[in-house]
Amino acid sequence: MIPLLLACSSGDTGFPTPEWETGADTGPLTPLEVSITGPEVALDECESACFSVVTTRGGERVNDVEVDVWAGDVVLGADLITRQHGEAGSCADGLPVGTHTLTAIATLGTERATATTTATVKPFGYADGFVRSEAVVDEVPWAPEFVRDPANPVLPAGAADSWDSIGTIVPSVAATPEGYVMWYAGTAEVDYILGVATSPDGVVWTKDSDNPLLVPSEVEGDWRRYSTNSPMVLAYEGEWYVYYTGRKEETSDLTIGLAKGADPTEVTDIAENPVFSWNEEEEEWAGVAAAHPNVLVNDEGWWEMWYSTGYHKVGYAYSADGLSWTRYCHNPVLVGDPDLAYEAHAIKATEVVQLGDWYVTTYTAGATGAFTVGWAMSRDGLHWAHGEAPLLSPPEAAGTWESNSVLSAPILVVEDELWMWYSGTGPTGSAVGLARASLDGFPE
């Protein structure tokens, strides 16, 4: 049901009462008429659609007329009453993208009059000049077939006395002039902290000697007091950006911060941190967590973020500068499909990239301890079609480094292939592996 924001007014009209409303037996001399004025310009789907109606008879305004306004079979304004100068108005949220016919039906006793106008609604971001595809995909037209690299795991846990001795996990990989850089989380205890590794070929990785690099704060109450996790690295206009999750409380309160630098392995926290936080409006579906930032700068220069939440659902926001974000009014955009058993109602950790006119993503699906990697495709980044089966699942052989779960799987286009670095968990900890898939058959 579309929520309504009624904005009708009442009071003395100041107009003389026509003789057909005085109780004379002669009845109306001219028919009742109604007109409707809708939005004069196209609306963003997250803006309210406001309209006004006027009822008249023979050119004179008529008050106390009941008016209903519809968009197709959805009521936008019910039981409105024309008050001052024969006018009534209302605003409604939730009109979907497209062009809609608004119909006003005015009723006074046994009389009825109708009028129509149109309202055009554009996809989210239109109000700021973000032009987005209006196409919605109902099913996945293509899915890659990944093959694991024989060198796996390509980034194993560290030595017994190292900061990442129990595991490496949740990698983020970007291409550099020298090869590749990977930011990742590691742990020797329970909480995670962040480090970096570099590679000439994406297969053989060297961990930075200064690791760990982005570490928890020693200040009580700081946004990253207890852990740093789930990094996202990207380059933009000569600078390197590392978005990452910080945990404020011992077991909760996750927000997203940013570190920047001229080198992908040397970044510094910005003063504005955290740049993205959970809020009370989203708490019902998201909990007190905004985590695992998945950020890209699209072909038009807009920053886009898909973020995970405490209830394993994914929200969306965009930004002009990567610092100040506007959230989608219809969040969440990715939730577990109840008809897909492998998702188990839970999705997190998207890894969205643009391929031509498509957004594609891997994501972590399923219940904790039994994660698989899912696949989805979209034209607008908001409405997603899910793959019918997991893209990657744990191998059948028990006791391996990835036999429990596979998850958090960023992808890059490398020539005519998709390369996917993914996390695996097993009986003794976690590590990062690599899988490759051909792009043959990818749709235009």
C-alpha positions as CSV (number, residue, x, y, z in Angstrom):
1,M,0.0,0.0,0.0
2,I,1.4,3.4,-0.9
3,P,1.6,5.7,2.1
4,L,-0.3,9.0,1.7
5,L,0.6,12.4,2.8
6,L,-2.7,14.4,2.7
7,A,-2.4,18.1,2.3
8,C,-6.0,19.4,2.1
9,S,-7.1,22.7,3.6
10,S,-10.5,23.8,4.9
11,G,-12.3,27.1,5.7
12,D,-14.8,29.6,4.3
13,T,-14.6,29.9,0.6
14,G,-15.7,33.5,0.4
15,F,-17.7,32.5,-2.7
16,P,-21.5,33.0,-3.0
17,T,-23.5,29.8,-2.8
18,P,-25.0,28.9,-6.2
19,E,-28.8,28.6,-6.2
20,W,-28.6,24.8,-7.0
21,E,-27.1,24.3,-3.6
22,T,-29.8,26.2,-1.7
23,G,-32.3,23.4,-1.7
24,A,-34.3,24.8,-4.6
25,D,-36.3,22.1,-6.5
26,T,-34.9,23.1,-9.8
27,G,-31.6,21.1,-9.4
28,P,-28.3,21.9,-11.0
29,L,-28.4,24.0,-14.2
30,T,-24.9,23.0,-15.4
31,P,-22.9,19.8,-14.8
32,L,-20.2,19.4,-12.2
33,E,-16.7,19.5,-13.6
34,V,-13.3,18.6,-12.2
35,S,-9.7,19.3,-13.3
36,I,-6.4,17.8,-12.0
37,T,-2.9,19.2,-12.1
38,G,-0.1,16.8,-11.5
39,P,3.7,17.2,-11.3
40,E,4.9,19.5,-14.1
41,V,8.3,17.8,-14.5
42,A,9.5,14.2,-14.2
43,L,10.1,13.0,-10.7
44,D,12.7,10.9,-9.0
45,E,11.1,7.7,-7.7
46,C,12.1,8.8,-4.2
47,E,10.3,12.1,-4.5
48,S,6.6,12.6,-3.6
49,A,4.1,12.9,-6.4
50,C,1.9,15.9,-5.5
51,F,-1.3,16.9,-7.3
52,S,-4.2,19.3,-6.9
53,V,-7.8,19.1,-8.1
54,V,-10.4,21.8,-8.6
55,T,-14.2,21.3,-8.9
56,T,-16.4,23.8,-10.7
57,R,-19.9,24.3,-12.0
58,G,-20.4,26.8,-14.8
59,G,-17.0,28.3,-14.1
60,E,-17.8,28.8,-10.4
61,R,-15.7,26.9,-7.7
62,V,-17.7,24.3,-5.8
63,N,-16.8,23.2,-2.3
64,D,-17.5,20.1,-0.3
65,V,-17.1,17.7,-3.2
66,E,-15.6,14.3,-2.5
67,V,-12.6,13.5,-4.8
68,D,-10.6,10.2,-5.2
69,V,-7.4,10.2,-7.2
70,W,-6.0,7.0,-8.8
71,A,-2.9,6.0,-10.6
72,G,-4.1,2.9,-12.5
73,D,-5.6,0.7,-9.8
74,V,-3.6,2.3,-6.9
75,V,-5.3,5.0,-4.9
76,L,-3.2,8.1,-4.4
77,G,-5.8,10.2,-2.6
78,A,-9.0,8.9,-1.1
79,D,-12.0,10.8,0.2
80,L,-10.4,14.2,-0.4
81,I,-12.9,17.1,0.1
82,T,-12.6,20.3,-1.9
83,R,-12.6,23.1,0.6
84,Q,-11.1,26.6,-0.1
85,H,-12.0,27.8,-3.6
86,G,-13.1,24.3,-4.6
87,E,-9.6,22.9,-4.3
88,A,-8.1,19.8,-2.7
89,G,-4.6,18.3,-2.9
90,S,-2.4,15.5,-1.8
91,C,1.0,14.0,-2.1
92,A,1.9,10.3,-2.4
93,D,5.1,8.3,-2.2
94,G,5.9,5.1,-4.0
95,L,5.0,5.6,-7.6
96,P,7.1,3.2,-9.6
97,V,9.3,4.2,-12.5
98,G,7.3,4.9,-15.7
99,T,4.6,7.3,-17.0
100,H,1.3,7.1,-15.1
101,T,-2.2,8.3,-15.8
102,L,-3.6,10.1,-12.8
103,T,-7.4,10.0,-12.7
104,A,-9.5,12.3,-10.5
105,I,-13.1,11.2,-9.7
106,A,-15.3,13.9,-8.2
107,T,-18.6,12.9,-6.5
108,L,-21.4,15.2,-5.3
109,G,-24.6,13.5,-4.4
110,T,-25.5,11.5,-7.5
111,E,-23.2,13.6,-9.8
112,R,-19.8,12.3,-10.9
113,A,-17.1,14.0,-13.0
114,T,-13.6,12.7,-14.0
115,A,-10.4,14.2,-15.3
116,T,-6.9,12.9,-16.1
117,T,-3.3,14.0,-16.2
118,T,0.0,12.2,-16.4
119,A,3.0,11.9,-14.1
120,T,6.4,10.6,-15.2
121,V,8.7,8.9,-12.7
122,K,12.4,8.3,-13.3
123,P,14.8,5.9,-11.5
124,F,16.6,6.8,-8.3
125,G,19.2,9.5,-8.7
126,Y,17.3,11.5,-11.3
127,A,16.8,14.5,-9.0
128,D,20.6,14.9,-8.9
129,G,21.2,14.2,-12.5
130,F,22.2,10.5,-12.1
131,V,20.7,8.9,-15.3
132,R,20.0,5.2,-14.8
133,S,18.7,2.5,-17.0
134,E,14.9,1.8,-16.7
135,A,15.2,-1.8,-17.7
136,V,14.5,-4.5,-15.1
137,V,15.9,-8.0,-15.5
138,D,13.7,-10.9,-14.6
139,E,16.2,-13.7,-14.9
140,V,20.0,-14.1,-15.2
141,P,20.8,-14.3,-18.9
142,W,24.4,-15.6,-18.4
143,A,26.6,-17.0,-15.6
144,P,30.3,-17.7,-15.6
145,E,31.8,-21.1,-15.0
146,F,34.7,-20.7,-12.7
147,V,37.6,-23.1,-12.4
148,R,39.8,-23.1,-9.4
149,D,43.5,-22.3,-9.8
150,P,45.9,-25.2,-9.0
151,A,48.1,-22.9,-6.9
152,N,45.3,-22.4,-4.4
153,P,45.3,-21.1,-1.8
154,V,47.1,-18.1,-3.3
155,L,47.1,-16.1,0.0
156,P,47.3,-18.6,2.9
157,A,47.3,-17.8,6.6
158,G,50.6,-16.5,8.0
159,A,53.2,-18.3,10.2
160,A,52.3,-19.4,13.7
161,D,53.5,-16.2,15.3
162,S,52.1,-13.8,12.7
163,W,49.2,-11.4,12.9
164,D,47.2,-13.5,10.4
165,S,48.2,-16.9,11.6
166,I,44.6,-18.2,11.8
167,G,43.5,-16.8,8.5
168,T,43.3,-14.4,5.7
169,I,39.8,-13.5,4.4
170,V,37.5,-11.0,2.6
171,P,40.0,-9.8,-0.1
172,S,39.6,-6.8,-2.3
173,V,41.8,-6.7,-5.5
174,A,42.6,-3.9,-7.9
175,A,44.9,-3.7,-10.9
176,T,48.1,-1.5,-10.6
177,P,50.7,-0.6,-13.2
178,E,53.0,-3.2,-11.7
179,G,50.3,-6.0,-11.4
180,Y,47.8,-6.2,-8.6
181,V,47.2,-5.1,-5.0
182,M,45.1,-7.0,-2.5
183,W,43.7,-5.6,0.8
184,Y,42.5,-8.3,3.1
185,A,41.6,-9.1,6.7
186,G,43.6,-11.3,8.9
187,T,43.5,-12.7,12.4
188,A,45.5,-14.5,15.0
189,E,42.7,-14.4,17.6
190,V,39.0,-13.5,17.2
191,D,38.9,-10.0,15.9
192,Y,40.2,-9.0,12.4
193,I,42.6,-6.3,11.3
194,L,43.7,-5.3,7.8
195,G,46.8,-5.8,5.7
196,V,47.9,-5.6,2.1
197,A,49.7,-7.8,-0.4
198,T,51.0,-7.2,-3.9
199,S,51.4,-9.5,-6.9
200,P,52.9,-9.2,-10.5
201,D,50.4,-11.8,-11.9
202,G,47.5,-12.2,-9.4
203,V,48.6,-15.6,-8.4
204,V,51.9,-15.2,-6.5
205,W,51.4,-12.7,-3.6
206,T,53.9,-11.0,-1.3
207,K,52.5,-9.7,2.0
208,D,53.7,-6.2,3.0
209,S,56.4,-6.2,5.6
210,D,54.7,-3.4,7.5
211,N,51.4,-5.4,8.0
212,P,49.0,-5.0,9.6
213,L,48.3,-1.5,8.3
214,L,44.7,-0.3,9.2
215,V,44.4,-1.4,12.8
216,P,41.8,-0.9,15.6
217,S,41.9,2.3,17.6
218,E,43.1,2.5,21.2
219,V,40.6,5.2,22.0
220,E,37.5,4.0,23.8
221,G,34.3,4.8,21.9
222,D,36.1,5.2,18.6
223,W,34.2,4.0,15.5
224,R,37.0,1.3,14.9
225,R,37.8,0.5,18.5
226,Y,37.5,-3.3,18.3
227,S,38.3,-4.4,14.8
228,T,38.8,-3.4,11.2
229,N,37.5,-5.6,8.4
230,S,36.1,-6.1,4.9
231,P,38.3,-3.7,2.9
232,M,37.4,-2.3,-0.6
233,V,40.3,-0.9,-2.7
234,L,39.9,1.2,-5.8
235,A,41.8,3.9,-7.7
236,Y,40.3,7.2,-8.9
237,E,42.0,10.2,-10.5
238,G,45.5,9.4,-9.2
239,E,44.5,8.5,-5.7
240,W,43.9,5.2,-3.9
241,Y,40.8,4.7,-1.8
242,V,40.4,1.9,0.8
243,Y,36.9,1.8,2.3
244,Y,36.6,-0.6,5.3
245,T,34.4,-1.6,8.2
246,G,35.1,-0.6,11.8
247,R,33.5,-2.0,14.9
248,K,32.8,0.4,17.7
249,E,31.4,-1.9,20.3
250,E,32.8,-5.2,21.4
251,T,30.1,-7.2,19.5
252,S,28.2,-4.7,17.4
253,D,27.9,-1.2,15.9
254,L,29.6,-1.5,12.5
255,T,30.2,1.6,10.3
256,I,32.3,2.3,7.2
257,G,35.4,4.5,7.0
258,L,37.9,5.6,4.3
259,A,41.6,5.8,4.0
260,K,43.3,7.5,1.1
261,G,46.8,7.8,-0.4
262,A,48.9,8.2,-3.5
263,D,50.1,4.6,-3.2
264,P,47.8,1.6,-2.9
265,T,49.8,0.2,0.0
266,E,50.2,3.5,1.9
267,V,46.9,5.1,2.9
268,T,45.8,7.3,5.8
269,D,42.4,7.6,7.5
270,I,40.5,10.8,6.6
271,A,39.3,13.2,9.2
272,E,35.6,12.7,8.2
273,N,35.4,9.1,9.3
274,P,33.2,7.2,9.5
275,V,31.8,8.2,6.1
276,F,28.8,5.9,6.2
277,S,26.9,4.6,9.2
278,W,23.7,2.6,10.0
279,N,20.7,4.8,10.9
280,E,17.5,4.4,12.8
281,E,15.3,4.5,9.7
282,E,17.0,1.3,8.4
283,E,17.4,-0.4,11.7
284,E,14.3,-2.6,11.3
285,W,15.8,-4.4,8.3
286,A,19.5,-3.7,8.8
287,G,20.2,-3.7,12.5
288,V,23.0,-1.6,13.9
289,A,25.4,-2.4,11.1
290,A,26.6,-0.9,7.9
291,A,29.5,-3.1,6.7
292,H,31.4,-4.7,3.8
293,P,31.5,-1.6,1.6
294,N,31.4,-2.4,-2.1
295,V,32.2,0.8,-4.0
296,L,32.7,1.6,-7.7
297,V,32.9,4.8,-9.7
298,N,30.6,4.3,-12.6
299,D,31.0,5.3,-16.3
300,E,29.3,8.7,-15.6
301,G,31.5,9.5,-12.6
302,W,29.0,8.7,-9.8
303,W,30.2,6.8,-6.8
304,E,28.0,3.8,-6.0
305,M,28.0,1.7,-2.8
306,W,26.3,-1.6,-1.9
307,Y,26.6,-2.2,1.8
308,S,25.9,-5.2,4.0
309,T,23.9,-5.1,7.2
310,G,23.5,-7.0,10.4
311,Y,20.5,-8.9,9.1
312,H,22.3,-10.2,6.0
313,K,20.5,-7.9,3.5
314,V,22.2,-5.4,1.1
315,G,21.4,-1.7,0.8
316,Y,22.4,0.9,-1.8
317,A,23.6,4.5,-1.8
318,Y,25.2,6.9,-4.3
319,S,27.5,9.9,-4.0
320,A,29.0,12.7,-6.0
321,D,32.3,12.6,-4.1
322,G,32.6,9.3,-2.3
323,L,32.1,11.0,1.1
324,S,28.5,12.1,1.3
325,W,25.9,9.4,0.4
326,T,22.3,9.3,-0.6
327,R,20.5,6.1,0.4
328,Y,17.9,4.4,-1.8
329,C,14.4,5.0,-0.5
330,H,13.4,1.4,-1.3
331,N,16.3,-0.4,0.4
332,P,17.2,-3.2,0.7
333,V,18.1,-4.0,-2.9
334,L,19.4,-7.5,-2.4
335,V,17.8,-10.0,0.0
336,G,17.8,-13.8,0.1
337,D,15.3,-15.4,-2.3
338,P,13.1,-17.8,-0.3
339,D,12.7,-20.0,-3.4
340,L,16.5,-20.5,-3.6
341,A,17.6,-22.9,-0.9
342,Y,21.3,-22.1,-1.2
343,E,20.6,-18.4,-0.2
344,A,18.8,-19.5,3.0
345,H,17.2,-16.0,3.2
346,A,20.6,-14.4,3.6
347,I,22.8,-12.3,1.3
348,K,25.9,-10.2,2.2
349,A,29.2,-9.1,0.8
350,T,28.4,-8.1,-2.8
351,E,31.3,-7.5,-5.2
352,V,29.6,-5.5,-8.0
353,V,31.5,-4.5,-11.2
354,Q,30.3,-3.0,-14.4
355,L,30.5,-5.0,-17.6
356,G,29.3,-3.0,-20.6
357,D,25.7,-2.0,-19.8
358,W,25.4,-4.6,-17.0
359,Y,26.0,-4.6,-13.3
360,V,27.1,-8.0,-12.2
361,T,28.0,-9.2,-8.7
362,T,29.1,-12.2,-6.7
363,Y,27.8,-12.3,-3.1
364,T,28.0,-14.4,0.0
365,A,24.8,-16.5,0.3
366,G,23.5,-18.8,3.0
367,A,23.8,-19.4,6.7
368,T,26.9,-18.8,8.8
369,G,29.3,-21.7,8.6
370,A,27.9,-22.9,5.3
371,F,28.4,-20.0,2.9
372,T,28.4,-20.3,-0.9
373,V,29.1,-17.7,-3.6
374,G,26.0,-16.5,-5.5
375,W,25.7,-14.6,-8.8
376,A,23.3,-11.8,-9.8
377,M,22.9,-9.4,-12.7
378,S,21.2,-6.0,-13.1
379,R,20.7,-3.1,-15.6
380,D,20.3,-0.4,-13.0
381,G,22.2,-1.6,-9.9
382,L,18.9,-1.6,-7.9
383,H,16.8,-4.5,-9.3
384,W,18.7,-7.8,-9.5
385,A,18.0,-11.2,-11.0
386,H,19.6,-14.1,-8.9
387,G,21.3,-17.1,-10.3
388,E,19.4,-20.3,-9.8
389,A,22.4,-22.1,-8.4
390,P,25.6,-21.2,-6.5
391,L,28.5,-19.9,-8.6
392,L,31.0,-21.6,-6.3
393,S,30.5,-24.1,-3.5
394,P,32.8,-25.8,-1.0
395,P,34.4,-28.9,-2.5
396,E,33.1,-32.3,-1.6
397,A,36.3,-33.4,0.0
398,A,36.3,-32.8,3.7
399,G,39.2,-31.3,5.7
400,T,40.5,-28.9,3.1
401,W,41.2,-25.1,3.5
402,E,37.8,-24.4,1.8
403,S,35.7,-27.4,2.8
404,N,33.5,-25.5,5.2
405,S,32.5,-22.3,3.3
406,V,33.4,-20.2,0.3
407,L,32.5,-16.5,0.4
408,S,33.5,-12.8,-0.2
409,A,34.6,-13.2,-3.8
410,P,35.7,-10.0,-5.7
411,I,36.0,-10.2,-9.5
412,L,38.1,-8.4,-12.1
413,V,38.1,-8.5,-15.9
414,V,41.6,-9.8,-17.0
415,E,41.7,-9.8,-20.8
416,D,38.9,-12.1,-21.9
417,E,38.3,-13.7,-18.5
418,L,36.8,-13.0,-15.1
419,W,39.2,-13.6,-12.2
420,M,37.7,-14.2,-8.8
421,W,39.7,-14.1,-5.6
422,Y,37.5,-15.7,-2.9
423,S,37.7,-16.6,0.8
424,G,37.6,-20.2,1.9
425,T,37.2,-21.5,5.4
426,G,38.2,-25.0,6.7
427,P,38.8,-26.9,9.9
428,T,41.9,-24.8,10.8
429,G,41.1,-21.3,9.6
430,S,40.7,-19.4,6.4
431,A,42.7,-18.4,3.2
432,V,42.2,-16.8,-0.2
433,G,41.9,-18.7,-3.4
434,L,41.6,-17.8,-7.1
435,A,39.2,-19.0,-9.8
436,R,38.9,-18.1,-13.4
437,A,36.0,-18.1,-16.0
438,S,35.8,-17.2,-19.6
439,L,33.7,-14.3,-20.7
440,D,32.5,-16.1,-23.8
441,G,28.8,-15.6,-24.4
442,F,28.4,-12.6,-22.1
443,P,25.3,-10.7,-23.3
444,E,25.5,-7.2,-24.9
